[in-house]
Amino acid sequence: MTRPNWRDGDGYKALMALDAPGFAWEFLKRNHAFVEELRFLKRVQQRRKPTRPERESFAQRWGVDFAGLSDAASAHQVTWTLAARPSTIVIDRCDAALTDPKFASEYPALSALAELQGEQILHAKGTALPVFLAGKLTGTSCVLLPLDRYFDIRARLAVRVWRVLSGRAPGSDPGALTRYRRTLLVTQLRALDGKLEGASHAQIAEFLFAKPRMSAAAWKSHDLRYRTDDAVHRGLDLMRGQYRQLLLHPYRRKIPKALLGMQDLAPV
């Protein structure tokens, strides 16, 4: 897996355009255990088709679908599971008994996807929204909103999909990252890359914050030491499992520890 030179901040500028799932992928693809398992399945695929249990085990462990995946994939090529990324809106056929046909509406953008299934990107009004087509769409469609702890967020995102399909502006995106949060994530990613390359925290701080190397005595109690430690440790946590928290953005309430189970916990 190639990554930018962590000493050069310019190499990370393009990452400032990523959304939360995009950053989740950047951290996950740096996880050695994930890359090794992915490459193992790729080798298996050269001899035979991976079994359903093998694919499901991989998807459950990492929250990402194996099909068409590689550690060199870009963020838009990654298909997250619906359980890992609940912001993907599920669209299915609607039971005729649930809606009055006099109020039916035609949605050209949705009709263009009618013969497809699985995760698709809905393009309309200059907006790209991830949707999951549970089956071939015929007649009236509906969205499926599980009554779980993400319901309020799912509902807001479903309204955005409906507005786009109706030819309206989608409105604000509740899952959008602030510029500050993206800057913080890029900093943590650079710190992680330095750590993975074997650099000391003092060396990482020198390039991360564009400060000259300081003496050991000054470094011991300097603010940059704590800022660097925090960036490195947060980067490691995101790589080892907490990237899943980014997939739940903007969900802010307590998340079950089992969902954020740490992977590859060996010291780096």
N, C-alpha and C positions, 0 to 999 in steps of 0.2 A: 504494500500500500504506500503510494507516494504521498507526501505531504509537503507543504511549503517550508522554506527555511525559517525556522522560528526566530532567528536573529534579525530577520528582515520583515518589519511590519507591513511593508507594501504587499507582500505575498498573501496577506490575509484580508486585504481590503474588499475583495470580491465577496467574502463571506458576510459582509455587513448587509447584504441583500437577502440573506436567508430568513425563512420563517422558523418557528419553533421546531417543527419536525425536521427541517433541514439541518439545524444545529444538532438535533438528537442523532441524526445519521453521522454527522462529522465526528461526534464523540464515540458512537458505537463502532464505527469502522476502524478505530484505533485500538479496540479491545482485542488482545492477542487470542484469547480463547474463542471469541466470535469468529475471527478470521480463520483460525485453524479448523473450526467445525464447518465453516462455509466451504473452505477449500477441500475438506474431506468429502463433503457431499458432492462437490463438483467432480472429484475423482470417481466417486461411486457412479455418478451420472454418465461417465464415459463408458462404463461397463453395462449398466442396467439403469432402469428408471427407479429413482428413490421411492421407497414404499410410502404409503400414506402415513403410517405411524412415524416414520423418520422425518417427513416434512412437517407433520403436526408438532412433533417434539421440538424441532428447531424453531417453529413459529411461536410456540408457547414460551420457550425459554428466552427468545430474543425479541419477540413482538414484531417480527418482520417476515414476510413471505419469501420462501426460498426461490420461487420461480423467477427466472430472468435476472437473478441478483448476482453481483460480484462485488468484491471489496473495492473495486475501482469505479463503481457506479456513482452517478451524480445523484443529488437529492431527489430530483424529479423522477428518477427511475426506480425509486424504492417504493414498495407497497407494504405499508404497515397493516397489521391485523386490526380488525374492527375493535377488538377488545383493548388493544394497546393504544389506538388512536380513535377515541369515541367522537371526535369532531367530524369524522366522515359521515355524511348523511346517507342513510339507507333508503332507497326508493323501490317500491314494489307495486304490483297491480292492486287496485282497490276493489274490494267486494262491491258489486253493483248495488247491493242493498244498503250500503252506507252513504250513498250520495245521490242527490236528485239530478238526473241527467240535464235538466233545464239550466243547471248552474255549472255545467262542464265547461272547461277552458282548454284551448289548444295551445301547446307550448312547443314551438318549432325547434328550439334548442334541445328539448327533451326527446322530441320525435326523431331527431337525428341519431339518438343513441338507442332507439327502441329495440333494435335487433341485437344489442350487445348485452353482456352480463359482466359481473364483477366490478372492480374499481375502475372508474372512468373520471375524466376531468371535464367538468361542465364549463364551456367557454361561452360567455355572453356578457354584453355591456362592459367589455374590457376587463372582465373579472374571470379568474379561474378558480373553480370550487370543486373539491374532491367529493364525489358521490359514489355510492355502491349500489349497483343495480342487482337486486335479489333475483330477478328473472326477466324474461323478455316482456317489455311493457306493451300491453294492449288495453285499449279503453282508458278509463280514468286511472290515474296513478295516485299513490299516497306515500307518505314518509313514515318510517317506523321509528318511534321514539321510546326506548326503554325507560321505564319509571325507576331510574337509578339515581345516584347522587350527582350525575352529570346532566340530569334532565333539563335544568334551566339553561345550561349552556347549549345543549343539543337543540333546544327549542329556538334559541336566538339564532343559531346557525341555520336551522331549517327555514326560518323566516327570510334569511338572506338568500337562500336558494330560491324560495318562492318569488321573492322580489325580482331577482335576476331573470327567472323564467317568464315573469310577467312584463319584462321590458323596463323595469324600474331600476334605479340605482340601488345597489345592494345595501348601502348604509355602512356604518362603521363596523370593522371586524373586531369582535371581542377577543380573538386570539392573536391579534397583532402584537409584536414585541416593540417596546419603546426603543429609541436609539440608545439610551443608556444601557438597557438590558442587553442589546446586541453587542455593544462595545465591551461590556463585562464578559459576555460569553466568548468573544474573540480573544480577550486577554487570558481567560482560563484555558482556552484551546492552545494558545501559544505557550503558556506555562506548561501545559501537559506535554506538548511536543518537545520542549526543552528537557523535561524530566525523562521522557522516553528515550531521548538521545543520550542521557547520562550526564547532563549538565548539573552543576550544583545550584542551589537556590540563589546563591550570591551571583553566579554567572547569569542565571535567568533574569534576575532583577536588573542587572547591568543593561541588558538589551530590551527588556520589557518596559522599563521606565526611562530609558535613555539617560542613565546616570553613570558617572565614572565609578570604577571599582573602588570600594572603600576598605579601610583597614578592618582586620578581624574584630578589633575592639569596638570600632564604630558600628560594624554590622550587627554585633550581638544585641544591641538595644535599639537599632534604628527602625523607624516606622516601615521602611520598605521591606524589612525582613518579614514582618507580620503580614503585610499585604501580599508578598510573594508566596509565603507559606499558604495563605488562604487560597490564592489563585491555583497553586499546584494541587492542593488537597481537594479543592472543589472540582478541578479538572479530572482528577483521578476518580472521584466519586461519580461524576457524570459518565465517565467511560465505563465504569464497572457496573452500572445499573441504573443510576439516577437520571440517565437520559430519558427514561420513561416518564419522568415528571414533566419534561418538556412536551411530550406528546399529549399530556393532559391540560396544557396551558389553554385557557386561563383559569382552570380549576384551582382554587386556592385553599380549600379546606383540607383537613387532615387526610393523608393518603395511606391506605393500608401498607404496612411494612413489607408484606409478602409481594405486593405489586412492584416495589422498588428493591427487590432482592438483589444484593450485590453479587456481581459475577467477577471471576478472575481476581480473587482477593490476595493473591501472592504479592508481597512487597515489590515495588518497581524501583 
